[in-house]
């Protein structure tokens, strides 16, 4: 056995800690804080090199996201490329009521727009018209009083 495989051997014999996955997840979540602090405190050439590396990483992430999503024509919305078919897997088990509207997205859209319309009609019913002020009357003129009246 090579000298450098003692850690793998120990892991095979004894296993990992019970909370290993949770600790790894938390460590990865805290990584962003450390990177941010490092970016704040670096100065000079090191800061420039760190920022270049960070910029390359962000570009790579954008490319990965772009590969997963496609932009809809004449819209700012994104749609997933790899959409799975909505074929029924087991017809003997019915879907729960909260999942029924997912098969027909048009129906869900029409319901939400109907609810929005009802809310706007309800708010319009109780709205009070605000009278418009004519622009000819000047409310900003300086009032001058006789000094005798002020005393």
KAGIBEL-V173145 format. One line per field, one symbol per residue. ss: DSSP state (@ for helix, = for strand, . for the rest). phi: phi as a letter, one per 30 degrees, with the letter a starting at -180 (. if undefined). burial: 1 if it has 9 or more other ideal C-beta (glycine too) atoms within 8 Angstrom, else 0. A space follows every 50 residues. Layout:
ss: ???
phi: ???
burial: ???
This chain:
ss: ..@@@@@@@@@@@@.....@@@@@@@@@@@@@@@@@@@@@@..@@@@@@@ @@@@@@@@@@@@@@@@@@===......===................@@@@ @@..@@@@@@@@@@@@@@@@@@@@@.....................@@@@ .
phi: .dddcddddddddcicddceddddddddddedddddddddcdbidddddd ddddddddddddddddddcbdddhacdcbddccddcddcbddcdddddcd dddbdddddddddddddddddddddcdcdcddcddddcccdddccddddd d
burial: 00000000101000000000001000000000001001100100001001 10010000000000000010100000001000000000000000000000 10000001001000000000000000000000000000000000000000 0
